[in-house]
Amino acid sequence: MRVDKYLKVSRLVKRRTVANELCDAGRVQINGRPAKAGTEVQVGDKLSFTFGPRYLEVEVLIVAENVRAGDAATMYNVLKEERIKEEFPLD
């Protein structure tokens, strides 16, 4: 399954277009390597991505095309979750 679709189906990201934009911006990594939206995800892969002020690292447990909202959290195991303090330069 494509990484952008996995992020959407697992409900880590609300929309697939947003997941696609994250990949295009280089914010998604699979096993420590930058991932494009079409990169395949397999069971056992480690995904890490930044989304706004949030950094999330998960391990893929299940790859399924259709999952109910209540079961989406069973598709992955959260390894690390952090809030990133964004610093803006003063002009």
mmCIF file as gemmi writes it, N, C-alpha and C atoms, coordinates in Angstrom:
data_model
loop_
_atom_site.group_PDB
_atom_site.id
_atom_site.type_symbol
_atom_site.label_atom_id
_atom_site.label_alt_id
_atom_site.label_comp_id
_atom_site.label_asym_id
_atom_site.label_entity_id
_atom_site.label_seq_id
_atom_site.pdbx_PDB_ins_code
_atom_site.Cartn_x
_atom_site.Cartn_y
_atom_site.Cartn_z
_atom_site.occupancy
_atom_site.B_iso_or_equiv
_atom_site.pdbx_formal_charge
_atom_site.auth_seq_id
_atom_site.auth_asym_id
_atom_site.pdbx_PDB_model_num
ATOM 1 N N . MET Axp A 1 ? 0.838 -1.173 0 1 0 ? 1 A 1
ATOM 2 C CA . MET Axp A 1 ? 0 0 0 1 0 ? 1 A 1
ATOM 3 C C . MET Axp A 1 ? 0.889 1.244 0 1 0 ? 1 A 1
ATOM 4 N N . ARG Axp A 2 ? 0.476 2.259 -0.724 1 0 ? 2 A 1
ATOM 5 C CA . ARG Axp A 2 ? 1.208 3.521 -0.771 1 0 ? 2 A 1
ATOM 6 C C . ARG Axp A 2 ? 1.203 4.191 0.599 1 0 ? 2 A 1
ATOM 7 N N . VAL Axp A 3 ? 2.277 4.902 0.913 1 0 ? 3 A 1
ATOM 8 C CA . VAL Axp A 3 ? 2.394 5.527 2.231 1 0 ? 3 A 1
ATOM 9 C C . VAL Axp A 3 ? 1.341 6.616 2.422 1 0 ? 3 A 1
ATOM 10 N N . ASP Axp A 4 ? 1.005 7.378 1.398 1 0 ? 4 A 1
ATOM 11 C CA . ASP Axp A 4 ? -0.017 8.414 1.577 1 0 ? 4 A 1
ATOM 12 C C . ASP Axp A 4 ? -1.379 7.798 1.889 1 0 ? 4 A 1
ATOM 13 N N . LYS Axp A 5 ? -1.689 6.684 1.246 1 0 ? 5 A 1
ATOM 14 C CA . LYS Axp A 5 ? -2.957 6.003 1.518 1 0 ? 5 A 1
ATOM 15 C C . LYS Axp A 5 ? -2.943 5.381 2.917 1 0 ? 5 A 1
ATOM 16 N N . TYR Axp A 6 ? -1.809 4.819 3.321 1 0 ? 6 A 1
ATOM 17 C CA . TYR Axp A 6 ? -1.712 4.218 4.66 1 0 ? 6 A 1
ATOM 18 C C . TYR Axp A 6 ? -1.949 5.274 5.74 1 0 ? 6 A 1
ATOM 19 N N . LEU Axp A 7 ? -1.354 6.444 5.583 1 0 ? 7 A 1
ATOM 20 C CA . LEU Axp A 7 ? -1.538 7.505 6.571 1 0 ? 7 A 1
ATOM 21 C C . LEU Axp A 7 ? -3.005 7.909 6.677 1 0 ? 7 A 1
ATOM 22 N N . LYS Axp A 8 ? -3.708 7.907 5.558 1 0 ? 8 A 1
ATOM 23 C CA . LYS Axp A 8 ? -5.131 8.255 5.556 1 0 ? 8 A 1
ATOM 24 C C . LYS Axp A 8 ? -5.982 7.129 6.14 1 0 ? 8 A 1
ATOM 25 N N . VAL Axp A 9 ? -5.769 5.895 5.689 1 0 ? 9 A 1
ATOM 26 C CA . VAL Axp A 9 ? -6.58 4.765 6.154 1 0 ? 9 A 1
ATOM 27 C C . VAL Axp A 9 ? -6.391 4.534 7.655 1 0 ? 9 A 1
ATOM 28 N N . SER Axp A 10 ? -5.165 4.714 8.139 1 0 ? 10 A 1
ATOM 29 C CA . SER Axp A 10 ? -4.888 4.526 9.566 1 0 ? 10 A 1
ATOM 30 C C . SER Axp A 10 ? -5.322 5.723 10.404 1 0 ? 10 A 1
ATOM 31 N N . ARG Axp A 11 ? -5.764 6.761 9.725 1 0 ? 11 A 1
ATOM 32 C CA . ARG Axp A 11 ? -6.255 7.986 10.353 1 0 ? 11 A 1
ATOM 33 C C . ARG Axp A 11 ? -5.174 8.738 11.136 1 0 ? 11 A 1
ATOM 34 N N . LEU Axp A 12 ? -3.932 8.558 10.732 1 0 ? 12 A 1
ATOM 35 C CA . LEU Axp A 12 ? -2.853 9.365 11.287 1 0 ? 12 A 1
ATOM 36 C C . LEU Axp A 12 ? -2.92 10.774 10.695 1 0 ? 12 A 1
ATOM 37 N N . VAL Axp A 13 ? -3.43 10.861 9.46 1 0 ? 13 A 1
ATOM 38 C CA . VAL Axp A 13 ? -3.666 12.135 8.784 1 0 ? 13 A 1
ATOM 39 C C . VAL Axp A 13 ? -5.096 12.089 8.254 1 0 ? 13 A 1
ATOM 40 N N . LYS Axp A 14 ? -5.82 13.209 8.357 1 0 ? 14 A 1
ATOM 41 C CA . LYS Axp A 14 ? -7.236 13.197 7.995 1 0 ? 14 A 1
ATOM 42 C C . LYS Axp A 14 ? -7.52 13.004 6.511 1 0 ? 14 A 1
ATOM 43 N N . ARG Axp A 15 ? -6.719 13.625 5.652 1 0 ? 15 A 1
ATOM 44 C CA . ARG Axp A 15 ? -6.978 13.543 4.218 1 0 ? 15 A 1
ATOM 45 C C . ARG Axp A 15 ? -5.761 13.041 3.46 1 0 ? 15 A 1
ATOM 46 N N . ARG Axp A 16 ? -6.028 12.31 2.388 1 0 ? 16 A 1
ATOM 47 C CA . ARG Axp A 16 ? -4.935 11.748 1.589 1 0 ? 16 A 1
ATOM 48 C C . ARG Axp A 16 ? -4.139 12.851 0.895 1 0 ? 16 A 1
ATOM 49 N N . THR Axp A 17 ? -4.801 13.918 0.495 1 0 ? 17 A 1
ATOM 50 C CA . THR Axp A 17 ? -4.078 15.015 -0.152 1 0 ? 17 A 1
ATOM 51 C C . THR Axp A 17 ? -3.092 15.659 0.809 1 0 ? 17 A 1
ATOM 52 N N . VAL Axp A 18 ? -3.457 15.736 2.075 1 0 ? 18 A 1
ATOM 53 C CA . VAL Axp A 18 ? -2.549 16.283 3.089 1 0 ? 18 A 1
ATOM 54 C C . VAL Axp A 18 ? -1.358 15.334 3.261 1 0 ? 18 A 1
ATOM 55 N N . ALA Axp A 19 ? -1.623 14.038 3.297 1 0 ? 19 A 1
ATOM 56 C CA . ALA Axp A 19 ? -0.551 13.045 3.411 1 0 ? 19 A 1
ATOM 57 C C . ALA Axp A 19 ? 0.381 13.13 2.203 1 0 ? 19 A 1
ATOM 58 N N . ASN Axp A 20 ? -0.192 13.33 1.03 1 0 ? 20 A 1
ATOM 59 C CA . ASN Axp A 20 ? 0.597 13.466 -0.183 1 0 ? 20 A 1
ATOM 60 C C . ASN Axp A 20 ? 1.49 14.703 -0.11 1 0 ? 20 A 1
ATOM 61 N N . GLU Axp A 21 ? 0.96 15.812 0.395 1 0 ? 21 A 1
ATOM 62 C CA . GLU Axp A 21 ? 1.736 17.043 0.538 1 0 ? 21 A 1
ATOM 63 C C . GLU Axp A 21 ? 2.869 16.869 1.553 1 0 ? 21 A 1
ATOM 64 N N . LEU Axp A 22 ? 2.618 16.128 2.63 1 0 ? 22 A 1
ATOM 65 C CA . LEU Axp A 22 ? 3.673 15.853 3.61 1 0 ? 22 A 1
ATOM 66 C C . LEU Axp A 22 ? 4.826 15.089 2.959 1 0 ? 22 A 1
ATOM 67 N N . CYS Axp A 23 ? 4.489 14.119 2.135 1 0 ? 23 A 1
ATOM 68 C CA . CYS Axp A 23 ? 5.516 13.338 1.442 1 0 ? 23 A 1
ATOM 69 C C . CYS Axp A 23 ? 6.293 14.213 0.467 1 0 ? 23 A 1
ATOM 70 N N . ASP Axp A 24 ? 5.581 15.041 -0.281 1 0 ? 24 A 1
ATOM 71 C CA . ASP Axp A 24 ? 6.234 15.926 -1.248 1 0 ? 24 A 1
ATOM 72 C C . ASP Axp A 24 ? 7.172 16.914 -0.567 1 0 ? 24 A 1
ATOM 73 N N . ALA Axp A 25 ? 6.84 17.313 0.667 1 0 ? 25 A 1
ATOM 74 C CA . ALA Axp A 25 ? 7.662 18.268 1.412 1 0 ? 25 A 1
ATOM 75 C C . ALA Axp A 25 ? 8.845 17.588 2.108 1 0 ? 25 A 1
ATOM 76 N N . GLY Axp A 26 ? 8.928 16.25 2.012 1 0 ? 26 A 1
ATOM 77 C CA . GLY Axp A 26 ? 10.035 15.522 2.624 1 0 ? 26 A 1
ATOM 78 C C . GLY Axp A 26 ? 9.882 15.329 4.121 1 0 ? 26 A 1
ATOM 79 N N . ARG Axp A 27 ? 8.66 15.377 4.623 1 0 ? 27 A 1
ATOM 80 C CA . ARG Axp A 27 ? 8.417 15.245 6.064 1 0 ? 27 A 1
ATOM 81 C C . ARG Axp A 27 ? 8.096 13.83 6.509 1 0 ? 27 A 1
ATOM 82 N N . VAL Axp A 28 ? 8.015 12.894 5.568 1 0 ? 28 A 1
ATOM 83 C CA . VAL Axp A 28 ? 7.695 11.496 5.891 1 0 ? 28 A 1
ATOM 84 C C . VAL Axp A 28 ? 8.915 10.628 5.603 1 0 ? 28 A 1
ATOM 85 N N . GLN Axp A 29 ? 9.244 9.766 6.557 1 0 ? 29 A 1
ATOM 86 C CA . GLN Axp A 29 ? 10.35 8.827 6.371 1 0 ? 29 A 1
ATOM 87 C C . GLN Axp A 29 ? 9.872 7.414 6.67 1 0 ? 29 A 1
ATOM 88 N N . ILE Axp A 30 ? 10.395 6.461 5.906 1 0 ? 30 A 1
ATOM 89 C CA . ILE Axp A 30 ? 10.139 5.047 6.159 1 0 ? 30 A 1
ATOM 90 C C . ILE Axp A 30 ? 11.491 4.41 6.447 1 0 ? 30 A 1
ATOM 91 N N . ASN Axp A 31 ? 11.611 3.835 7.614 1 0 ? 31 A 1
ATOM 92 C CA . ASN Axp A 31 ? 12.859 3.207 8.056 1 0 ? 31 A 1
ATOM 93 C C . ASN Axp A 31 ? 14.054 4.155 7.917 1 0 ? 31 A 1
ATOM 94 N N . GLY Axp A 32 ? 13.834 5.421 8.247 1 0 ? 32 A 1
ATOM 95 C CA . GLY Axp A 32 ? 14.911 6.405 8.231 1 0 ? 32 A 1
ATOM 96 C C . GLY Axp A 32 ? 15.244 7.009 6.883 1 0 ? 32 A 1
ATOM 97 N N . ARG Axp A 33 ? 14.495 6.643 5.851 1 0 ? 33 A 1
ATOM 98 C CA . ARG Axp A 33 ? 14.734 7.184 4.514 1 0 ? 33 A 1
ATOM 99 C C . ARG Axp A 33 ? 13.549 8.024 4.068 1 0 ? 33 A 1
ATOM 100 N N . PRO Axp A 34 ? 13.806 9.15 3.409 1 0 ? 34 A 1
ATOM 101 C CA . PRO Axp A 34 ? 12.699 9.977 2.907 1 0 ? 34 A 1
ATOM 102 C C . PRO Axp A 34 ? 11.798 9.167 1.977 1 0 ? 34 A 1
ATOM 103 N N . ALA Axp A 35 ? 10.491 9.361 2.114 1 0 ? 35 A 1
ATOM 104 C CA . ALA Axp A 35 ? 9.532 8.59 1.326 1 0 ? 35 A 1
ATOM 105 C C . ALA Axp A 35 ? 8.7 9.5 0.441 1 0 ? 35 A 1
ATOM 106 N N . LYS Axp A 36 ? 8.522 9.069 -0.802 1 0 ? 36 A 1
ATOM 107 C CA . LYS Axp A 36 ? 7.593 9.748 -1.692 1 0 ? 36 A 1
ATOM 108 C C . LYS Axp A 36 ? 6.209 9.167 -1.432 1 0 ? 36 A 1
ATOM 109 N N . ALA Axp A 37 ? 5.184 9.836 -1.931 1 0 ? 37 A 1
ATOM 110 C CA . ALA Axp A 37 ? 3.807 9.404 -1.689 1 0 ? 37 A 1
ATOM 111 C C . ALA Axp A 37 ? 3.543 7.985 -2.189 1 0 ? 37 A 1
ATOM 112 N N . GLY Axp A 38 ? 4.212 7.561 -3.255 1 0 ? 38 A 1
ATOM 113 C CA . GLY Axp A 38 ? 3.976 6.242 -3.827 1 0 ? 38 A 1
ATOM 114 C C . GLY Axp A 38 ? 4.821 5.129 -3.246 1 0 ? 38 A 1
ATOM 115 N N . THR Axp A 39 ? 5.655 5.436 -2.263 1 0 ? 39 A 1
ATOM 116 C CA . THR Axp A 39 ? 6.497 4.415 -1.649 1 0 ? 39 A 1
ATOM 117 C C . THR Axp A 39 ? 5.621 3.396 -0.929 1 0 ? 39 A 1
ATOM 118 N N . GLU Axp A 40 ? 5.928 2.121 -1.134 1 0 ? 40 A 1
ATOM 119 C CA . GLU Axp A 40 ? 5.131 1.047 -0.536 1 0 ? 40 A 1
ATOM 120 C C . GLU Axp A 40 ? 5.448 0.873 0.95 1 0 ? 40 A 1
ATOM 121 N N . VAL Axp A 41 ? 4.395 0.634 1.733 1 0 ? 41 A 1
ATOM 122 C CA . VAL Axp A 41 ? 4.514 0.38 3.171 1 0 ? 41 A 1
ATOM 123 C C . VAL Axp A 41 ? 4.235 -1.094 3.414 1 0 ? 41 A 1
ATOM 124 N N . GLN Axp A 42 ? 5.053 -1.713 4.259 1 0 ? 42 A 1
ATOM 125 C CA . GLN Axp A 42 ? 4.86 -3.117 4.597 1 0 ? 42 A 1
ATOM 126 C C . GLN Axp A 42 ? 4.842 -3.279 6.108 1 0 ? 42 A 1
ATOM 127 N N . VAL Axp A 43 ? 4.306 -4.391 6.573 1 0 ? 43 A 1
ATOM 128 C CA . VAL Axp A 43 ? 4.271 -4.688 7.997 1 0 ? 43 A 1
ATOM 129 C C . VAL Axp A 43 ? 5.698 -4.719 8.531 1 0 ? 43 A 1
ATOM 130 N N . GLY Axp A 44 ? 5.922 -4.052 9.653 1 0 ? 44 A 1
ATOM 131 C CA . GLY Axp A 44 ? 7.239 -4.003 10.267 1 0 ? 44 A 1
ATOM 132 C C . GLY Axp A 44 ? 7.997 -2.721 9.964 1 0 ? 44 A 1
ATOM 133 N N . ASP Axp A 45 ? 7.538 -1.958 8.964 1 0 ? 45 A 1
ATOM 134 C CA . ASP Axp A 45 ? 8.197 -0.682 8.652 1 0 ? 45 A 1
ATOM 135 C C . ASP Axp A 45 ? 7.985 0.314 9.781 1 0 ? 45 A 1
ATOM 136 N N . LYS Axp A 46 ? 8.94 1.221 9.915 1 0 ? 46 A 1
ATOM 137 C CA . LYS Axp A 46 ? 8.828 2.298 10.892 1 0 ? 46 A 1
ATOM 138 C C . LYS Axp A 46 ? 8.639 3.606 10.129 1 0 ? 46 A 1
ATOM 139 N N . LEU Axp A 47 ? 7.504 4.252 10.384 1 0 ? 47 A 1
ATOM 140 C CA . LEU Axp A 47 ? 7.184 5.528 9.753 1 0 ? 47 A 1
ATOM 141 C C . LEU Axp A 47 ? 7.44 6.642 10.742 1 0 ? 47 A 1
ATOM 142 N N . SER Axp A 48 ? 8.02 7.723 10.268 1 0 ? 48 A 1
ATOM 143 C CA . SER Axp A 48 ? 8.15 8.907 11.107 1 0 ? 48 A 1
ATOM 144 C C . SER Axp A 48 ? 7.792 10.107 10.254 1 0 ? 48 A 1
ATOM 145 N N . PHE Axp A 49 ? 7.075 11.055 10.849 1 0 ? 49 A 1
ATOM 146 C CA . PHE Axp A 49 ? 6.688 12.245 10.114 1 0 ? 49 A 1
ATOM 147 C C . PHE Axp A 49 ? 6.399 13.4 11.054 1 0 ? 49 A 1
ATOM 148 N N . THR Axp A 50 ? 6.537 14.594 10.511 1 0 ? 50 A 1
ATOM 149 C CA . THR Axp A 50 ? 6.182 15.797 11.251 1 0 ? 50 A 1
ATOM 150 C C . THR Axp A 50 ? 4.965 16.403 10.585 1 0 ? 50 A 1
ATOM 151 N N . PHE Axp A 51 ? 4.052 16.839 11.416 1 0 ? 51 A 1
ATOM 152 C CA . PHE Axp A 51 ? 2.799 17.417 10.941 1 0 ? 51 A 1
ATOM 153 C C . PHE Axp A 51 ? 2.474 18.577 11.854 1 0 ? 51 A 1
ATOM 154 N N . GLY Axp A 52 ? 2.769 19.78 11.396 1 0 ? 52 A 1
ATOM 155 C CA . GLY Axp A 52 ? 2.596 20.953 12.248 1 0 ? 52 A 1
ATOM 156 C C . GLY Axp A 52 ? 3.581 20.863 13.405 1 0 ? 52 A 1
ATOM 157 N N . PRO Axp A 53 ? 3.116 21.072 14.628 1 0 ? 53 A 1
ATOM 158 C CA . PRO Axp A 53 ? 4.017 21.008 15.785 1 0 ? 53 A 1
ATOM 159 C C . PRO Axp A 53 ? 4.173 19.598 16.359 1 0 ? 53 A 1
ATOM 160 N N . ARG Axp A 54 ? 3.801 18.586 15.599 1 0 ? 54 A 1
ATOM 161 C CA . ARG Axp A 54 ? 3.784 17.207 16.096 1 0 ? 54 A 1
ATOM 162 C C . ARG Axp A 54 ? 4.778 16.336 15.337 1 0 ? 54 A 1
ATOM 163 N N . TYR Axp A 55 ? 5.566 15.568 16.08 1 0 ? 55 A 1
ATOM 164 C CA . TYR Axp A 55 ? 6.454 14.555 15.495 1 0 ? 55 A 1
ATOM 165 C C . TYR Axp A 55 ? 5.936 13.212 15.955 1 0 ? 55 A 1
ATOM 166 N N . LEU Axp A 56 ? 5.76 12.293 15.026 1 0 ? 56 A 1
ATOM 167 C CA . LEU Axp A 56 ? 5.215 10.986 15.36 1 0 ? 56 A 1
ATOM 168 C C . LEU Axp A 56 ? 6.042 9.904 14.695 1 0 ? 56 A 1
ATOM 169 N N . GLU Axp A 57 ? 6.345 8.863 15.464 1 0 ? 57 A 1
ATOM 170 C CA . GLU Axp A 57 ? 7.064 7.703 14.954 1 0 ? 57 A 1
ATOM 171 C C . GLU Axp A 57 ? 6.234 6.478 15.302 1 0 ? 57 A 1
ATOM 172 N N . VAL Axp A 58 ? 5.87 5.686 14.28 1 0 ? 58 A 1
ATOM 173 C CA . VAL Axp A 58 ? 5.026 4.51 14.486 1 0 ? 58 A 1
ATOM 174 C C . VAL Axp A 58 ? 5.616 3.3 13.781 1 0 ? 58 A 1
ATOM 175 N N . GLU Axp A 59 ? 5.224 2.125 14.272 1 0 ? 59 A 1
ATOM 176 C CA . GLU Axp A 59 ? 5.579 0.866 13.616 1 0 ? 59 A 1
ATOM 177 C C . GLU Axp A 59 ? 4.316 0.316 12.969 1 0 ? 59 A 1
ATOM 178 N N . VAL Axp A 60 ? 4.414 -0.098 11.72 1 0 ? 60 A 1
ATOM 179 C CA . VAL Axp A 60 ? 3.269 -0.62 10.977 1 0 ? 60 A 1
ATOM 180 C C . VAL Axp A 60 ? 2.995 -2.045 11.444 1 0 ? 60 A 1
ATOM 181 N N . LEU Axp A 61 ? 1.771 -2.288 11.923 1 0 ? 61 A 1
ATOM 182 C CA . LEU Axp A 61 ? 1.367 -3.618 12.377 1 0 ? 61 A 1
ATOM 183 C C . LEU Axp A 61 ? 0.461 -4.315 11.367 1 0 ? 61 A 1
ATOM 184 N N . ILE Axp A 62 ? -0.421 -3.545 10.731 1 0 ? 62 A 1
ATOM 185 C CA . ILE Axp A 62 ? -1.389 -4.094 9.781 1 0 ? 62 A 1
ATOM 186 C C . ILE Axp A 62 ? -1.445 -3.183 8.557 1 0 ? 62 A 1
ATOM 187 N N . VAL Axp A 63 ? -1.501 -3.787 7.381 1 0 ? 63 A 1
ATOM 188 C CA . VAL Axp A 63 ? -1.724 -3.033 6.151 1 0 ? 63 A 1
ATOM 189 C C . VAL Axp A 63 ? -3.031 -3.549 5.568 1 0 ? 63 A 1
ATOM 190 N N . ALA Axp A 64 ? -4.068 -2.698 5.59 1 0 ? 64 A 1
ATOM 191 C CA . ALA Axp A 64 ? -5.385 -3.091 5.092 1 0 ? 64 A 1
ATOM 192 C C . ALA Axp A 64 ? -5.996 -1.942 4.309 1 0 ? 64 A 1
ATOM 193 N N . GLU Axp A 65 ? -6.728 -2.274 3.256 1 0 ? 65 A 1
ATOM 194 C CA . GLU Axp A 65 ? -7.335 -1.256 2.391 1 0 ? 65 A 1
ATOM 195 C C . GLU Axp A 65 ? -8.481 -0.511 3.073 1 0 ? 65 A 1
ATOM 196 N N . ASN Axp A 66 ? -9.321 -1.237 3.798 1 0 ? 66 A 1
ATOM 197 C CA . ASN Axp A 66 ? -10.479 -0.632 4.454 1 0 ? 66 A 1
ATOM 198 C C . ASN Axp A 66 ? -10.497 -1.015 5.922 1 0 ? 66 A 1
ATOM 199 N N . VAL Axp A 67 ? -10.605 -0.008 6.783 1 0 ? 67 A 1
ATOM 200 C CA . VAL Axp A 67 ? -10.633 -0.247 8.227 1 0 ? 67 A 1
ATOM 201 C C . VAL Axp A 67 ? -11.664 0.694 8.837 1 0 ? 67 A 1
ATOM 202 N N . ARG Axp A 68 ? -12.449 0.175 9.778 1 0 ? 68 A 1
ATOM 203 C CA . ARG Axp A 68 ? -13.4 1.033 10.469 1 0 ? 68 A 1
ATOM 204 C C . ARG Axp A 68 ? -12.66 2.011 11.368 1 0 ? 68 A 1
ATOM 205 N N . ALA Axp A 69 ? -13.278 3.147 11.621 1 0 ? 69 A 1
ATOM 206 C CA . ALA Axp A 69 ? -12.644 4.205 12.419 1 0 ? 69 A 1
ATOM 207 C C . ALA Axp A 69 ? -12.199 3.696 13.785 1 0 ? 69 A 1
ATOM 208 N N . GLY Axp A 70 ? -12.993 2.86 14.413 1 0 ? 70 A 1
ATOM 209 C CA . GLY Axp A 70 ? -12.654 2.33 15.727 1 0 ? 70 A 1
ATOM 210 C C . GLY Axp A 70 ? -11.459 1.386 15.721 1 0 ? 70 A 1
ATOM 211 N N . ASP Axp A 71 ? -11.209 0.758 14.577 1 0 ? 71 A 1
ATOM 212 C CA . ASP Axp A 71 ? -10.12 -0.203 14.466 1 0 ? 71 A 1
ATOM 213 C C . ASP Axp A 71 ? -8.847 0.394 13.872 1 0 ? 71 A 1
ATOM 214 N N . ALA Axp A 72 ? -8.872 1.651 13.475 1 0 ? 72 A 1
ATOM 215 C CA . ALA Axp A 72 ? -7.726 2.266 12.8 1 0 ? 72 A 1
ATOM 216 C C . ALA Axp A 72 ? -6.483 2.289 13.693 1 0 ? 72 A 1
ATOM 217 N N . ALA Axp A 73 ? -6.652 2.481 14.98 1 0 ? 73 A 1
ATOM 218 C CA . ALA Axp A 73 ? -5.511 2.558 15.893 1 0 ? 73 A 1
ATOM 219 C C . ALA Axp A 73 ? -4.787 1.219 16.041 1 0 ? 73 A 1
ATOM 220 N N . THR Axp A 74 ? -5.414 0.131 15.627 1 0 ? 74 A 1
ATOM 221 C CA . THR Axp A 74 ? -4.763 -1.176 15.717 1 0 ? 74 A 1
ATOM 222 C C . THR Axp A 74 ? -3.802 -1.419 14.551 1 0 ? 74 A 1
ATOM 223 N N . MET Axp A 75 ? -3.783 -0.511 13.58 1 0 ? 75 A 1
ATOM 224 C CA . MET Axp A 75 ? -2.917 -0.673 12.41 1 0 ? 75 A 1
ATOM 225 C C . MET Axp A 75 ? -1.47 -0.318 12.701 1 0 ? 75 A 1
ATOM 226 N N . TYR Axp A 76 ? -1.222 0.38 13.813 1 0 ? 76 A 1
ATOM 227 C CA . TYR Axp A 76 ? 0.131 0.843 14.113 1 0 ? 76 A 1
ATOM 228 C C . TYR Axp A 76 ? 0.376 0.862 15.613 1 0 ? 76 A 1
ATOM 229 N N . ASN Axp A 77 ? 1.648 0.899 15.969 1 0 ? 77 A 1
ATOM 230 C CA . ASN Axp A 77 ? 2.069 1.02 17.358 1 0 ? 77 A 1
ATOM 231 C C . ASN Axp A 77 ? 2.895 2.301 17.46 1 0 ? 77 A 1
ATOM 232 N N . VAL Axp A 78 ? 2.487 3.209 18.345 1 0 ? 78 A 1
ATOM 233 C CA . VAL Axp A 78 ? 3.205 4.472 18.496 1 0 ? 78 A 1
ATOM 234 C C . VAL Axp A 78 ? 4.503 4.219 19.254 1 0 ? 78 A 1
ATOM 235 N N . LEU Axp A 79 ? 5.615 4.568 18.634 1 0 ? 79 A 1
ATOM 236 C CA . LEU Axp A 79 ? 6.926 4.403 19.253 1 0 ? 79 A 1
ATOM 237 C C . LEU Axp A 79 ? 7.375 5.689 19.942 1 0 ? 79 A 1
ATOM 238 N N . LYS Axp A 80 ? 7.05 6.818 19.334 1 0 ? 80 A 1
ATOM 239 C CA . LYS Axp A 80 ? 7.484 8.104 19.871 1 0 ? 80 A 1
ATOM 240 C C . LYS Axp A 80 ? 6.535 9.196 19.391 1 0 ? 80 A 1
ATOM 241 N N . GLU Axp A 81 ? 6.149 10.069 20.307 1 0 ? 81 A 1
ATOM 242 C CA . GLU Axp A 81 ? 5.295 11.194 19.951 1 0 ? 81 A 1
ATOM 243 C C . GLU Axp A 81 ? 5.778 12.411 20.714 1 0 ? 81 A 1
ATOM 244 N N . GLU Axp A 82 ? 6.029 13.476 19.977 1 0 ? 82 A 1
ATOM 245 C CA . GLU Axp A 82 ? 6.556 14.698 20.599 1 0 ? 82 A 1
ATOM 246 C C . GLU Axp A 82 ? 5.865 15.918 20.039 1 0 ? 82 A 1
ATOM 247 N N . ARG Axp A 83 ? 5.836 16.944 20.852 1 0 ? 83 A 1
ATOM 248 C CA . ARG Axp A 83 ? 5.432 18.267 20.391 1 0 ? 83 A 1
ATOM 249 C C . ARG Axp A 83 ? 6.71 19.015 20.064 1 0 ? 83 A 1
ATOM 250 N N . ILE Axp A 84 ? 6.758 19.584 18.884 1 0 ? 84 A 1
ATOM 251 C CA . ILE Axp A 84 ? 7.938 20.332 18.466 1 0 ? 84 A 1
ATOM 252 C C . ILE Axp A 84 ? 7.661 21.806 18.7 1 0 ? 84 A 1
ATOM 253 N N . LYS Axp A 85 ? 8.576 22.435 19.383 1 0 ? 85 A 1
ATOM 254 C CA . LYS Axp A 85 ? 8.428 23.862 19.621 1 0 ? 85 A 1
ATOM 255 C C . LYS Axp A 85 ? 8.949 24.585 18.392 1 0 ? 85 A 1
ATOM 256 N N . GLU Axp A 86 ? 8.038 25.227 17.688 1 0 ? 86 A 1
ATOM 257 C CA . GLU Axp A 86 ? 8.435 25.956 16.493 1 0 ? 86 A 1
ATOM 258 C C . GLU Axp A 86 ? 8.945 27.331 16.893 1 0 ? 86 A 1
ATOM 259 N N . GLU Axp A 87 ? 10.096 27.661 16.389 1 0 ? 87 A 1
ATOM 260 C CA . GLU Axp A 87 ? 10.664 28.962 16.69 1 0 ? 87 A 1
ATOM 261 C C . GLU Axp A 87 ? 10.638 29.797 15.42 1 0 ? 87 A 1
ATOM 262 N N . PHE Axp A 88 ? 10.104 30.983 15.567 1 0 ? 88 A 1
ATOM 263 C CA . PHE Axp A 88 ? 10.025 31.892 14.428 1 0 ? 88 A 1
ATOM 264 C C . PHE Axp A 88 ? 11.024 33.03 14.629 1 0 ? 88 A 1
ATOM 265 N N . PRO Axp A 89 ? 11.787 33.336 13.599 1 0 ? 89 A 1
ATOM 266 C CA . PRO Axp A 89 ? 12.756 34.424 13.727 1 0 ? 89 A 1
ATOM 267 C C . PRO Axp A 89 ? 12.039 35.765 13.875 1 0 ? 89 A 1
ATOM 268 N N . LEU Axp A 90 ? 12.618 36.614 14.677 1 0 ? 90 A 1
ATOM 269 C CA . LEU Axp A 90 ? 12.069 37.95 14.854 1 0 ? 90 A 1
ATOM 270 C C . LEU Axp A 90 ? 12.599 38.864 13.766 1 0 ? 90 A 1
ATOM 271 N N . ASP Axp A 91 ? 11.709 39.625 13.182 1 0 ? 91 A 1
ATOM 272 C CA . ASP Axp A 91 ? 12.125 40.544 12.122 1 0 ? 91 A 1
ATOM 273 C C . ASP Axp A 91 ? 12.332 41.93 12.677 1 0 ? 91 A 1
